[in-house]
Amino acid sequence: MPRKVRLGIMGLGTVGSGLVELIKKNARLIENKSDVKLEIVRALVLHKNKPRPLPPEQVTTNPNDLFEDKTIDLLVEVIGGIHPAKEYIVQAFDSGKDVVTANKAVLATHGDEIFNAASRNQKQIGFEASVCGGIPILRAISSGLIGNRVDELYGILNGTSNFVLTTMQEERVPFSDALAMAQSKGLAEADPTLDVNGMDAAHKLMILAELTFQTKMRFDDVIVEGIENLQPIDFETAESLGYVIRPTAVARRMEDRLDLRVHPCFVPKNHPLATVRNEFNAVIIRGDAIGEMVFHGKGAGSLPTASAVLSDIVEIARNPNSTPLWNPTRTIQSAPVELASRFYLRFPIYDRPGMIGMISTCLGAHGISITDAIARLTCTETNQGNVMIVIHSAPETEVRKALAEIQESGALNADPLSIRILEN
């Protein structure tokens, strides 16, 4: 006799509707493979007058209809954001229900409170869908790699930004056009700010790092840079130098500290991340026993994320007494680490005599040497152009100082751009 699990779903947006579709479509398959029978009891929405994948009698705008329903075993939170999602998750535990969430922002900012509430009520929480869509990376880290000391984890954690950069690279279109294409395909929200400014990937990186390194972190210690300022000329230069541009996230153990950063990178074309295109994500983990492992799959879209939500639901149903994955303590400090890196630099200049020489001199004064330099000028009334430079490995602090001095010189018509170069 299969175990019956009755579900309440908080949110019928992209992921919530995808979950309903997946359960309806594969109900028999799920039952045959897991011995778990799923039934959707009720769903919470903000407005009832929109088309929904459930009949009207199963849809409510009152969250208490879910919390007070004693027949509901598990609540799925897919409304997104921090508030009221955090309060709903805690209230779900207090009402005696297990929870599955796809909400990386609320876990990254209120993880302790949420997991304490789960422990206090002796309930479970599943959050595989909060990171990398359909890739089962959290379960791999917590179970499959439990015997490994992991010193580095990096990859592409946001499918929307990866789609945008892939499109800009391959179609030679500006940022706004590539983002509009992502939205038209359902790969970006109406407000894509957290995707393109790097914050979504930073939330995911923090969850991955806390689980991998079993240490608590402060979100303010994550270095975050977005992709909004990239232009087609950056992709043309990358192509000419043998690179593609990818949105990368890195968590690296540096002796007694952790270095956490999210930013676009020049990636060599023969690197594994260079082949990760469009809405796909990838995570590369280096462990002392397994060496390097690559996890790859879709990171955006309704069904990949719904698949991860569904796997958590089934896992909780099959193992009702298992302990939570998350139990970090502050064993390592997370703080910005001074690193050296190769950089691609772009300087939007006015076409005046001596501009390139001035830039080179300023870089040299900070011990920064140049490997490649390209200048492209547009002869218009304003006579503007760009100088693109690739430098040898240099301390980030010195690079920042040099860029600030060049910007203060009045030679530039816009802010300079710097992108780190990922080494093989």
C-alpha positions as CSV (number, residue, x, y, z in Angstrom):
1,M,0.0,0.0,0.0
2,P,1.6,3.3,-1.1
3,R,2.1,6.0,1.5
4,K,-0.3,8.9,0.8
5,V,1.0,12.4,1.2
6,R,-1.4,15.3,1.0
7,L,0.1,18.6,-0.1
8,G,-0.6,22.3,0.3
9,I,1.1,24.6,-2.2
10,M,1.9,28.2,-1.3
11,G,2.2,29.9,-4.7
12,L,1.0,29.0,-8.1
13,G,3.4,31.0,-10.2
14,T,6.0,29.5,-12.5
15,V,7.3,26.8,-10.1
16,G,4.1,26.1,-8.3
17,S,2.2,25.6,-11.6
18,G,5.0,23.4,-12.9
19,L,4.8,21.2,-9.8
20,V,1.0,20.7,-10.3
21,E,1.6,19.9,-13.9
22,L,4.4,17.4,-13.1
23,I,2.3,15.6,-10.4
24,K,-0.7,15.3,-12.7
25,K,1.4,14.1,-15.6
26,N,3.6,11.6,-13.8
27,A,1.4,10.6,-10.8
28,R,1.5,6.9,-11.7
29,L,5.2,6.9,-12.5
30,I,6.0,8.6,-9.1
31,E,3.9,6.1,-7.2
32,N,5.5,3.1,-9.0
33,K,9.0,4.3,-8.4
34,S,8.7,5.6,-4.9
35,D,5.6,3.9,-3.3
36,V,4.4,7.4,-2.5
37,K,0.9,8.6,-3.6
38,L,0.7,12.4,-3.8
39,E,-2.6,14.4,-3.5
40,I,-2.8,18.2,-3.8
41,V,-5.3,19.5,-1.3
42,R,-5.2,23.3,-1.6
43,A,-3.1,26.1,-3.0
44,L,-2.5,29.6,-1.8
45,V,-2.5,32.5,-4.3
46,L,-2.5,36.2,-4.1
47,H,-5.3,36.7,-6.6
48,K,-8.1,34.2,-7.4
49,N,-9.2,35.7,-10.7
50,K,-6.3,34.4,-12.7
51,P,-6.2,31.1,-14.7
52,R,-4.9,28.3,-12.4
53,P,-4.0,24.7,-12.9
54,L,-6.3,23.7,-10.1
55,P,-10.1,24.0,-9.8
56,P,-11.4,27.1,-7.9
57,E,-12.5,25.2,-4.8
58,Q,-8.8,24.2,-4.2
59,V,-7.5,27.7,-4.4
60,T,-7.5,30.2,-1.6
61,T,-6.1,33.6,-0.7
62,N,-6.1,32.9,3.0
63,P,-2.9,31.2,4.3
64,N,-4.7,30.0,7.4
65,D,-6.8,27.7,5.2
66,L,-3.5,25.7,4.7
67,F,-2.1,26.0,8.2
68,E,-5.3,24.9,9.9
69,D,-6.1,22.1,7.5
70,K,-5.2,19.0,9.6
71,T,-5.4,16.7,6.5
72,I,-2.4,18.5,4.9
73,D,0.9,16.7,5.7
74,L,3.4,18.9,3.8
75,L,3.5,22.5,2.6
76,V,5.4,23.5,-0.5
77,E,6.6,27.2,-0.4
78,V,7.2,28.6,-3.8
79,I,6.0,32.2,-3.4
80,G,9.6,33.5,-3.4
81,G,11.0,36.6,-1.6
82,I,11.8,36.8,2.1
83,H,8.5,38.2,3.6
84,P,6.0,36.7,4.1
85,A,7.7,33.5,3.0
86,K,9.8,33.2,6.1
87,E,6.8,33.7,8.4
88,Y,4.8,31.1,6.4
89,I,7.5,28.5,6.6
90,V,7.8,28.9,10.4
91,Q,4.1,28.9,10.8
92,A,3.9,25.7,8.8
93,F,6.3,24.0,11.2
94,D,4.4,25.3,14.2
95,S,1.2,23.9,12.7
96,G,2.8,20.4,12.5
97,K,3.6,20.2,8.8
98,D,6.8,19.4,6.9
99,V,8.0,22.0,4.4
100,V,9.7,21.9,1.0
101,T,10.9,25.3,-0.3
102,A,12.6,26.5,-3.5
103,N,13.4,29.9,-1.8
104,K,17.1,30.5,-1.8
105,A,16.8,34.1,-0.5
106,V,14.9,33.2,2.7
107,L,17.3,30.3,3.5
108,A,20.4,32.5,2.9
109,T,19.1,35.3,5.2
110,H,17.0,33.4,7.8
111,G,18.4,29.8,7.6
112,D,19.0,29.5,11.4
113,E,15.5,30.6,12.4
114,I,13.9,28.3,9.8
115,F,15.9,25.3,10.8
116,N,15.5,26.0,14.5
117,A,11.7,26.0,13.9
118,A,11.9,22.7,12.1
119,S,13.9,21.2,14.9
120,R,11.7,22.6,17.6
121,N,8.6,21.0,16.0
122,Q,10.5,17.8,14.9
123,K,9.5,18.4,11.3
124,Q,11.5,18.2,8.1
125,I,12.5,20.7,5.5
126,G,13.6,20.0,1.9
127,F,15.4,22.7,-0.1
128,E,17.0,21.0,-3.0
129,A,15.1,23.2,-5.4
130,S,16.6,26.3,-3.9
131,V,19.9,25.8,-5.8
132,C,20.5,25.0,-9.5
133,G,17.0,24.0,-10.5
134,G,16.9,20.4,-11.5
135,I,20.4,19.5,-10.5
136,P,20.4,17.3,-7.3
137,I,23.5,19.1,-6.0
138,L,22.6,19.4,-2.3
139,R,21.9,15.7,-1.9
140,A,25.2,14.9,-3.6
141,I,27.1,17.2,-1.2
142,S,25.3,15.9,1.9
143,S,25.3,12.2,1.0
144,G,27.4,11.2,-2.0
145,L,30.4,13.3,-1.1
146,I,30.2,13.0,2.7
147,G,33.6,11.3,2.9
148,N,35.4,14.1,1.0
149,R,37.1,17.3,2.2
150,V,36.0,19.8,-0.4
151,D,38.3,22.8,-0.9
152,E,36.7,24.4,-3.9
153,L,33.3,24.6,-5.4
154,Y,32.5,26.8,-8.4
155,G,30.3,27.1,-11.4
156,I,27.2,28.7,-13.0
157,L,24.3,29.0,-10.6
158,N,21.9,31.3,-12.4
159,G,20.2,30.0,-15.6
160,T,18.7,33.4,-16.5
161,S,22.0,35.3,-16.5
162,N,23.7,32.4,-18.3
163,F,21.1,32.5,-21.0
164,V,21.5,36.3,-21.3
165,L,25.3,36.1,-21.7
166,T,25.1,33.1,-24.1
167,T,22.7,35.1,-26.3
168,M,24.9,38.2,-26.2
169,Q,27.9,36.1,-27.1
170,E,26.3,34.1,-29.9
171,E,23.8,36.5,-31.3
172,R,25.9,39.7,-30.8
173,V,22.9,41.6,-29.4
174,P,22.9,44.1,-26.5
175,F,22.0,43.2,-22.9
176,S,18.5,44.6,-23.1
177,D,17.6,42.5,-26.1
178,A,19.1,39.3,-24.7
179,L,17.2,39.9,-21.4
180,A,13.9,40.4,-23.3
181,M,14.5,37.1,-25.1
182,A,15.0,35.3,-21.7
183,Q,11.7,36.8,-20.5
184,S,9.8,35.8,-23.6
185,K,10.9,32.2,-23.1
186,G,9.9,32.2,-19.4
187,L,13.5,32.0,-18.2
188,A,13.4,35.4,-16.4
189,E,10.9,37.1,-14.1
190,A,9.1,40.3,-15.0
191,D,11.5,41.9,-12.5
192,P,14.9,40.2,-13.2
193,T,17.0,42.4,-10.9
194,L,18.2,39.6,-8.6
195,D,19.2,37.5,-11.6
196,V,21.2,40.0,-13.4
197,N,22.8,41.8,-10.5
198,G,24.2,38.5,-9.1
199,M,22.2,38.4,-5.9
200,D,20.3,35.3,-6.8
201,A,23.5,33.4,-7.5
202,A,25.0,34.8,-4.3
203,H,22.1,33.4,-2.2
204,K,22.6,30.0,-3.8
205,L,26.3,30.1,-3.3
206,M,25.9,30.8,0.4
207,I,23.6,27.8,0.8
208,L,26.0,25.6,-1.1
209,A,29.0,26.9,0.9
210,E,27.4,26.5,4.3
211,L,26.4,22.9,3.4
212,T,29.7,22.0,1.8
213,F,32.0,23.6,4.4
214,Q,29.6,23.2,7.4
215,T,30.2,26.7,8.6
216,K,27.9,29.7,9.1
217,M,28.5,32.7,6.9
218,R,27.6,36.4,6.6
219,F,26.0,37.3,3.4
220,D,27.8,40.6,3.4
221,D,31.1,38.7,3.0
222,V,30.1,37.5,-0.5
223,I,31.6,39.7,-3.3
224,V,28.8,40.2,-5.8
225,E,29.1,41.8,-9.3
226,G,26.3,41.7,-11.9
227,I,26.3,41.4,-15.7
228,E,24.3,44.6,-16.5
229,N,27.3,46.6,-17.8
230,L,28.6,44.1,-20.3
231,Q,28.4,45.2,-24.0
232,P,28.7,43.4,-27.3
233,I,32.2,44.7,-27.7
234,D,33.2,42.7,-24.6
235,F,32.0,39.5,-26.2
236,E,33.7,40.3,-29.5
237,T,37.0,40.8,-27.6
238,A,36.5,37.7,-25.6
239,E,36.0,35.7,-28.8
240,S,39.1,37.1,-30.5
241,L,41.2,36.2,-27.4
242,G,39.8,32.6,-27.1
243,Y,37.3,33.1,-24.3
244,V,33.6,33.1,-23.7
245,I,31.9,35.1,-20.9
246,R,30.0,33.2,-18.2
247,P,28.4,34.2,-14.9
248,T,30.5,32.4,-12.3
249,A,30.2,31.7,-8.6
250,V,33.2,30.6,-6.5
251,A,33.5,29.2,-3.0
252,R,37.1,28.4,-2.1
253,R,38.8,27.4,1.2
254,M,41.8,29.6,1.8
255,E,43.6,28.2,4.9
256,D,41.4,29.5,7.8
257,R,39.1,31.5,5.6
258,L,36.5,31.1,2.9
259,D,36.5,33.2,-0.2
260,L,33.0,33.6,-1.7
261,R,32.4,35.6,-4.9
262,V,29.9,36.0,-7.7
263,H,30.9,37.8,-10.9
264,P,31.2,37.4,-14.7
265,C,34.4,35.7,-16.0
266,F,36.3,35.3,-19.1
267,V,36.4,31.5,-19.5
268,P,38.8,29.7,-21.8
269,K,36.9,27.9,-24.6
270,N,38.4,24.6,-23.6
271,H,37.2,24.9,-20.0
272,P,34.2,22.8,-18.9
273,L,32.2,25.9,-18.0
274,A,32.6,27.3,-21.5
275,T,30.2,24.6,-22.9
276,V,27.5,25.4,-20.4
277,R,25.1,27.4,-22.5
278,N,21.7,29.1,-22.2
279,E,19.6,28.3,-19.1
280,F,21.9,25.4,-18.0
281,N,23.8,25.5,-14.7
282,A,26.9,23.6,-13.7
283,V,28.7,23.0,-10.4
284,I,32.3,21.8,-10.3
285,I,33.5,20.3,-6.9
286,R,37.0,19.4,-6.0
287,G,37.2,16.8,-3.2
288,D,40.3,15.1,-1.8
289,A,38.9,11.6,-2.5
290,I,37.0,12.0,-5.8
291,G,39.1,14.7,-7.4
292,E,36.9,16.9,-9.7
293,M,33.3,16.2,-10.3
294,V,31.0,18.2,-12.7
295,F,27.2,18.5,-12.1
296,H,25.2,19.8,-15.1
297,G,21.6,20.5,-15.8
298,K,18.8,23.1,-16.4
299,G,18.8,25.9,-13.8
300,A,15.8,27.9,-14.9
301,G,12.3,27.1,-16.0
302,S,9.2,25.7,-14.2
303,L,9.7,22.0,-14.7
304,P,13.4,21.6,-13.8
305,T,12.8,23.4,-10.5
306,A,9.5,21.6,-9.9
307,S,11.4,18.3,-10.4
308,A,13.7,19.2,-7.6
309,V,10.7,20.2,-5.4
310,L,9.1,16.8,-6.1
311,S,12.3,14.9,-5.2
312,D,12.3,16.6,-1.8
313,I,8.6,15.7,-1.2
314,V,9.2,12.1,-2.0
315,E,12.4,12.0,0.1
316,I,10.6,13.3,3.1
317,A,7.7,10.9,2.6
318,R,10.0,7.9,2.3
319,N,12.3,8.9,5.2
320,P,10.0,10.7,7.8
321,N,12.5,10.5,10.6
322,S,15.7,11.7,8.8
323,T,17.7,14.6,10.2
324,P,18.0,17.9,8.4
325,L,20.9,18.4,5.9
326,W,21.7,21.8,7.4
327,N,23.7,21.9,10.6
328,P,26.5,24.4,10.1
329,T,28.6,25.9,12.9
330,R,31.1,28.8,12.6
331,T,34.3,26.8,12.2
332,I,35.8,28.9,9.4
333,Q,35.6,32.7,9.0
334,S,34.1,33.9,5.8
335,A,35.7,37.2,4.7
336,P,36.9,38.8,1.6
337,V,40.3,37.4,0.7
338,E,43.0,39.4,-1.2
339,L,43.6,37.5,-4.4
340,A,45.6,38.0,-7.5
341,S,44.0,37.4,-10.9
342,R,44.3,38.2,-14.6
343,F,41.8,40.7,-15.7
344,Y,40.1,42.0,-18.9
345,L,39.8,45.8,-18.6
346,R,37.7,48.1,-20.8
347,F,38.1,51.8,-20.7
348,P,35.4,54.0,-22.5
349,I,37.6,56.9,-23.6
350,Y,37.4,60.3,-25.3
351,D,39.6,60.2,-28.4
352,R,42.3,62.6,-27.2
353,P,46.0,62.4,-27.7
354,G,47.9,60.3,-25.1
355,M,44.9,58.4,-23.7
356,I,46.3,55.0,-24.2
357,G,49.7,56.0,-22.9
358,M,48.2,57.5,-19.8
359,I,46.2,54.3,-19.1
360,S,49.4,52.2,-19.5
361,T,51.4,54.5,-17.3
362,C,48.9,54.4,-14.5
363,L,48.6,50.6,-14.7
364,G,52.4,50.3,-14.6
365,A,52.7,52.5,-11.6
366,H,50.7,49.9,-9.7
367,G,52.9,47.0,-10.9
368,I,50.3,45.9,-13.5
369,S,51.7,44.6,-16.8
370,I,49.7,44.3,-20.0
371,T,49.6,41.2,-22.2
372,D,47.1,42.4,-24.9
373,A,45.7,45.8,-25.8
374,I,43.1,46.7,-28.4
375,A,41.7,50.2,-29.2
376,R,38.6,50.9,-31.1
377,L,37.5,54.5,-31.8
378,T,34.3,55.8,-33.3
379,C,34.6,59.0,-35.2
380,T,31.5,61.0,-34.4
381,E,30.9,64.4,-33.0
382,T,32.0,63.1,-29.6
383,N,34.9,61.0,-30.9
384,Q,34.6,58.3,-28.3
385,G,35.9,54.8,-28.2
386,N,37.1,51.9,-26.1
387,V,40.5,50.6,-25.0
388,M,40.4,46.9,-24.1
389,I,43.4,45.5,-22.1
390,V,44.3,42.1,-20.7
391,I,46.7,42.1,-17.8
392,H,49.0,39.6,-16.2
393,S,48.0,38.4,-12.8
394,A,47.8,41.3,-10.3
395,P,46.4,41.9,-6.8
396,E,42.8,42.9,-7.0
397,T,43.4,45.8,-4.6
398,E,46.0,47.3,-7.0
399,V,43.7,46.9,-10.0
400,R,40.9,48.7,-8.2
401,K,43.3,51.6,-7.2
402,A,44.5,51.9,-10.8
403,L,41.0,52.0,-12.2
404,A,39.9,54.6,-9.7
405,E,42.9,56.8,-10.6
406,I,42.2,56.5,-14.3
407,Q,38.5,57.3,-13.8
408,E,39.4,60.4,-11.7
409,S,41.7,61.6,-14.5
410,G,38.7,62.8,-16.7
411,A,39.9,60.6,-19.6
412,L,36.8,58.4,-19.5
413,N,33.3,59.0,-20.7
414,A,31.8,56.2,-18.6
415,D,32.9,53.8,-15.8
416,P,35.7,51.3,-16.6
417,L,34.8,47.6,-16.7
418,S,36.8,44.9,-15.2
419,I,36.2,41.1,-15.6
420,R,38.3,38.4,-14.0
421,I,39.8,35.7,-16.2
422,L,39.3,32.1,-15.1
423,E,42.4,30.0,-15.5
424,N,42.4,26.4,-16.5
